[in-house]
Amino acid sequence: MFEMLNAKQPGVFVLPSCEMGMQFWKEALGSPCYLVAPMVDASELAWRLLSRRHGAHVCYTPMLHSSVFIRDPKYRKEALVSCVEDRPLIVQFCANDARVLLEAALLAEPHCDAIDINLGCPQAIARRGHYGAFLQDDWPLLTDMVSTLHQALSVPVTCKIRVYEDIEHTVAYARMLEAAGCQMLTVHGRTKEQKGPLTGLASWEHIKAIRESVSIPVIANGNIQCLEDVKRCLAETGVQGVMSAEGNLYNPSIFEGHNPPAWEVALEYLDLAEKYPCPTSYVRGHLFKLFQHCLCLPENFELRAELATGSDLSDFRSTVLQLRDCYLPYHEGTKTWTGDTGIGYNLIHPPWICQPYVRITPEEHLKKLVEKQNRNADVNQFEEESGSGEAEKENQDGITMKRPREGSVESTDSKNMSKRKMKKLRKLQHNPNKNFHGRRGVDKCVDCPNPVGSKCDLRLCKACCRIKCYLENRDCAGHRILIKTRREKACEQRKAESQSDITRGHQTVQCEHIANKGNQNIRLDKTKWEHAVQAEHASAVSQEQYCQLHTEQKMTIENDDVPILNV
Ligand SMILES: Cc1cc2nc3c(=O)[nH]c(=O)nc-3n(C[C@H](O)[C@H](O)[C@H](O)COP(=O)(O)O)c2cc1C
C-alpha cells in the first residue's frame, strides 16, 4: 500500500488522504449512510439528538463563523453545545482565510469527529461575507484552506459544495479539493443560482460523475424527501451516504421510512429542548415545520398565532397538545377525516402527519410571476383610466413614481423609500403584534399593543416610531433613528455637488441611465456599493448622488442578490 510521511509526527507513515478518507468514513464515522445536514438555526443539539433517535447516523452543527468563533468566547460556548450521545458530529465553519479557519478548527476539534468547510451557501449574506458558494471559483484560496487544515488538525477536513452547470468543471473542482486533502465531500447537486423559488431539482448526474472520479467518500445532497429517495439516490449515484436538510426538518423520522403524527415527534423534541435548551425561535421554527399543513387550515389560525407568539417551552407544549387533541380522534379512527384540507393542494398523508414540503417548480414560479405582473398592469391601467388609486407621476427628479392612495404609508413622504422598505413599513403598520397584552412594568406603545421603547420621547415601539419618523421627517434619539439628520445630510451633499459643474455632460448621461430604471431598487455591483458605503456613508447616498460621484465608473446592474441602494 502507498504510504507517505506524516507532517504532524515525523517518522510515522500515514495513508494518502483518499485512503484516509475511506478509513475515516468507515472507522471514525461507522460507515454512515444517513446524514443530517448543517442547518443554521435548525440543526441544534436537541434537533440532532431527535434525528439520531430516528435513524440519522451522522449530524452536523449549523454553520459557524470562524472569525467570530475565535474572537468571541460567548458565541463559541453557545454555538458548540454537545453531549456524549451527540456523536459522530461534524462541525461546519464558513471562512475565507486559512489562518482564521485553522484557529477556529483547532478550538473545535476536541469536540467533534471532523471539520467541514461550507462551500455551498448561496445566500446574499455569503456573497457579502465572501464565503460559501462564492468561494467556488477561488481555487488557490480553497487549496490553501483545505491543505492547511489537513496538515494541522488531528481530525479530518471535509467540504460541502454545490455543483457548476458543467459536469466536467464540477468534477475538476471535486478533484482539486481531494488533492488539497479533503477527506469526505458532500455534494449538493444544485448550482449556486438554484435557490429560493428557483431551487428546482438537484442533479444526481453531477453527483454520480464526482463519485466516479474521486476516491474519497461522497455524500449526496438534494431531492431527498423520503426513504425511497434515499435508496434510489444510493443506487443511482453509488455514493457512500445521503444527506437530508428540509426532508429531515419536515419529518425527523425520514431515515426510518416512517411518517409519524407531528405531535409525537414534537413532544419528544420539546423534552429534548428542555434538557438541552436553545433559542425559542429555533423551537418555534421546528414546530411550524412539523405542523405546517395543520397550521394552514383556517380552523387553526388561532393556534398558529399562539405558536407564533409563544415565549417558552410550556407555551409551545400547550399548543402542541391542543393540536394533538384536535387530530388524535381522526388519527385513531374514532372520527372520520374527509380528506379535504381545503388548503388548495393535495397531500400524500392527512395534514397532521409529518410529510415532505413540496415546493413549486421554478417554471411554475416564473409563470405565476408573469401572471401577477400582467394582473398588476391591468389594475394600473384601469386605475389610470378611471383616475383612482395608484397612478404614475413624475417626481422632481424626473423619476417615475406610483401615486399613492391617500392615508396609506406611501401617501406622505415615500419618495425617499425603497420598495423593500415600503413593504416592511406597510407590513408593520398593518400587523402590529396584536397578541401583546402588556407585561408587568412595561407600557404599551401609543399606536399598537407592542411594548414602548423605554427611551422613546414619542412613547412608541421601535416599529411605530420608525414609521412616524419617516412620515414626519424626524429623529428619535431613544431609538437611535436618524431619518431627519440623514435626509438633511443627503440634501446638503446634493446641494454641494450640484454647485460643482465638473464633467457635467457626462453626469447627465449617467443619471439618465439610472433614472430610466424608474424608482425600482437598482442592484449595483457589490464592490462599488461597498466603496460607496465606506466613502459616502451609504444611508445618505442616493442612486443619483452615487451616480454623480462615480461618473467615470461603469456601473454594473446585476440581476442577483447584492446589497441595494435606497433612493
Ligand atoms: C434551514 C436551513 C438551514 C441551512 N443551513 C445550512 C448551513 O448552515 N450550512 C450548509 O452548508 N447548508 C445549509 N443549508 C443547506 C442544506 O444543508 C442543504 O444543502 C440544502 O437544504 C439542500 O438539501 P435538501 O434538499 O435536503 O433540503 C440549510 C438549509 C436549510 C433548509
The ligand as an SDF file (V2000), in Angstrom:
LIG
                    3D

 31 33  0  0  0  0  0  0  0  0999 V2000
  -32.9930   25.8890    7.4970 C   0  0  0  0  0  0  0  0  0  0  0  0
  -31.7910   25.5640    6.6680 C   0  0  0  0  0  0  0  0  0  0  0  0
  -30.5400   25.9460    7.1080 C   0  0  0  0  0  0  0  0  0  0  0  0
  -29.4060   25.6200    6.3720 C   0  0  0  0  0  0  0  0  0  0  0  0
  -28.1720   25.9390    6.8510 N   0  0  0  0  0  0  0  0  0  0  0  0
  -27.0530   25.4740    6.2310 C   0  0  0  0  0  0  0  0  0  0  0  0
  -25.7760   25.5910    6.8170 C   0  0  0  0  0  0  0  0  0  0  0  0
  -25.6220   26.1100    7.9220 O   0  0  0  0  0  0  0  0  0  0  0  0
  -24.7030   25.1040    6.1260 N   0  0  0  0  0  0  0  0  0  0  0  0
  -24.8340   24.4920    4.9100 C   0  0  0  0  0  0  0  0  0  0  0  0
  -23.8300   24.0500    4.3440 O   0  0  0  0  0  0  0  0  0  0  0  0
  -26.0370   24.3460    4.3490 N   0  0  0  0  0  0  0  0  0  0  0  0
  -27.1520   24.7990    4.9800 C   0  0  0  0  0  0  0  0  0  0  0  0
  -28.3910   24.5940    4.4420 N   0  0  0  0  0  0  0  0  0  0  0  0
  -28.4860   23.8870    3.1620 C   0  0  0  0  0  0  0  0  0  0  0  0
  -28.6840   22.4070    3.4460 C   0  0  0  0  0  0  0  0  0  0  0  0
  -27.6160   21.8820    4.1890 O   0  0  0  0  0  0  0  0  0  0  0  0
  -28.8390   21.6120    2.1420 C   0  0  0  0  0  0  0  0  0  0  0  0
  -27.6430   21.6720    1.4260 O   0  0  0  0  0  0  0  0  0  0  0  0
  -29.9700   22.1210    1.2690 C   0  0  0  0  0  0  0  0  0  0  0  0
  -31.0940   22.4580    2.0290 O   0  0  0  0  0  0  0  0  0  0  0  0
  -30.3760   21.0430    0.2470 C   0  0  0  0  0  0  0  0  0  0  0  0
  -30.7650   19.8730    0.8980 O   0  0  0  0  0  0  0  0  0  0  0  0
  -32.2980   19.4100    0.9760 P   0  0  0  0  0  0  0  0  0  0  0  0
  -32.7770   19.3060   -0.4400 O   0  0  0  0  0  0  0  0  0  0  0  0
  -32.2790   18.1210    1.7040 O   0  0  0  0  0  0  0  0  0  0  0  0
  -33.0380   20.4920    1.7160 O   0  0  0  0  0  0  0  0  0  0  0  0
  -29.5340   24.9290    5.1440 C   0  0  0  0  0  0  0  0  0  0  0  0
  -30.8060   24.5530    4.7070 C   0  0  0  0  0  0  0  0  0  0  0  0
  -31.9210   24.8500    5.4520 C   0  0  0  0  0  0  0  0  0  0  0  0
  -33.2710   24.4120    4.9610 C   0  0  0  0  0  0  0  0  0  0  0  0
  1  2  1  0
  2  3  1  0
  2 30  2  0
  3  4  2  0
  4  5  1  0
  4 28  1  0
  5  6  2  0
  6  7  1  0
  6 13  1  0
  7  8  2  0
  7  9  1  0
  9 10  1  0
 10 11  2  0
 10 12  1  0
 12 13  2  0
 13 14  1  0
 14 15  1  0
 14 28  1  0
 15 16  1  0
 16 17  1  0
 16 18  1  0
 18 19  1  0
 18 20  1  0
 20 21  1  0
 20 22  1  0
 22 23  1  0
 23 24  1  0
 24 25  2  0
 24 26  1  0
 24 27  1  0
 28 29  2  0
 29 30  1  0
 30 31  1  0
M  END
$$$$
